[in-house]
Amino acid sequence: MRRGLSFLLLLVVALSTALVTACGSAKSTRPATIAQPDLDAGLATELFFGSGTQAPANIDVRVTNRANVPIVLRRVEIDSPGMGQYVIGRTVRDFRETIGPGETKVVGVFATAYAQTTRRPSEPLQLRAIIEFEAGQARWREILMARE
């Protein structure tokens, strides 16, 4: 029994080390042969808190492929750092949208806005989007900061 537990503990440590090494060495920069996509993000509809402190925040993310090869939109993570009157809760959505060379696609991300100081915010929205792409065997992230 004791020998089995020692083996199991050794296996867990080895797998954890391998996972940390793999995550730490994962390349997240765009390959030099692929042009940076043109990115934009913003609210699809106006926020309406009504009498509550939460509101649906439908966010459109627009991607234009400026490369001469297809790219695949894999994942979008959205939040709103630095906001005072309200925030967009961190939201992650996975995709598998192929975007051809020169093509533009708009994808929707459904998030929730949370009022912090008022239900009628006048503060401009500041969005941060971390967008993951893939082309062939390469995977990378682009970070977009947008302000409305």
N, C-alpha and C positions, 0 to 999 in steps of 0.2 A: 504493500500500500504506500509506504513512504517513498519507495523508489519511483512509483507511478506519479506521485505528487511532484517529486523533484523534476522528473522528465517534463511534466505539464508546465511547471513554472519556467523551466529552461526554454521550452517551446514558445510560451507567451512572450518572454523577454526577447527572443530572437525575432519573432514576428513584429513586435513593437519597434525594434531597432531598424528592421528592414523598411517598415512603413514610414518611420521618421526620415530615414535616408532618402527614400523615394520622393516623399513630399518636399523635402528640402532641396532636392536637385531638379525638381520639375521646372522646365523652362517656360516662362510666361511672357517672353518678349516676342513681338511680331517678327517673323523672318524678314530679312532684308529684301528678299525677292518679291514680297507682297506689299503693295501700296496700302497705306493706312486708310481704313474706311472712313467715310464722312458720317458723323454721328450727331444726332439731336434727340432730345427728350423733352416732353412737356405734358401738362395736363390736357386730357382729351375733352374734359368737361369741367365747369367751374365747381369748386368745392361748396357744399351746402351742409352746414352742421345742424340746421334746424334748432331744436331745443336741447340737443344732446352735445356731447363732446367728441363724437366720432362721426366721420363722413367717408363715403367711398371716394377713392382717389384713383381714377382711371388714367393711366399714364401711357402715352404713345411713345415708342422708341423707334426712330427712323434710322435706317442703315443704308448707305449707298456704297456699293462695292466699287472701289476705284482701281482694283487689281485687274489683271488680265486673266485670272483664273477664278473659278467659283469659290466662294467661301461659305462656311456653314455657321450660322448663329446658333450657339449651343446653350447659353445661359445669360440671364440678366438679373442683376442684383441692384435694387434701388433703395435709397434712403435719403434723408434730407438733413445733413449735419449743419449745425450752426443756426438753426431756426429758433426763434423766440416765442412767437404767438401760437404756432402749431408745428407739428412734425409729421412727416410721412414715415410710418412704421417700416422697418427693414423688411423687404419682400424679395423673395427669390423665385424665379420661374425658369424652368428648363424649356428649351426649344430644340428643334431640328429643322431650321429653315435654311434652305440653300438659296444663296443670293448670287446670281450670275454676274459676270463682268459688266459693269456699267448699270446694273439694275439697282432699284431702290425698293426696299420693303419696310413696311411699318408693322410692328407687333405691339400688342397691348399687354400691359402689366396691371393687374388689379391689386391695388394696395388700400391701406386705410390711413386716413389723416386723423390726428388726435389734437384737439384744441388744448392749448396750455394756459393761455391767459384771456382769450376772448373767442366767442363763437362767430364773430364777424371779422376775420383777419384781414388786415390791409398790407401785411408784409409780403414782398415778392417771394415766390417759391424758389428755393435753391435745392436742386436735385444733384445727387451723385449716383451715377450708374456705372457699375463694373460689368463689362460686357465681354463674354468669352466667345472666341471664334475658333474655327478649325479649317484647315486647308491641307488636304493630303494627310500626312502624318504629323503636321505641325499644329500645336494648340497654343493660343496666346490670349491675353486680356488687354482690353482698352479701357481706360477710365475717362468718363465724361463728367464734367461739372457744367451744369446748365442753370441759368437763372431766368425766371419769367418776370 
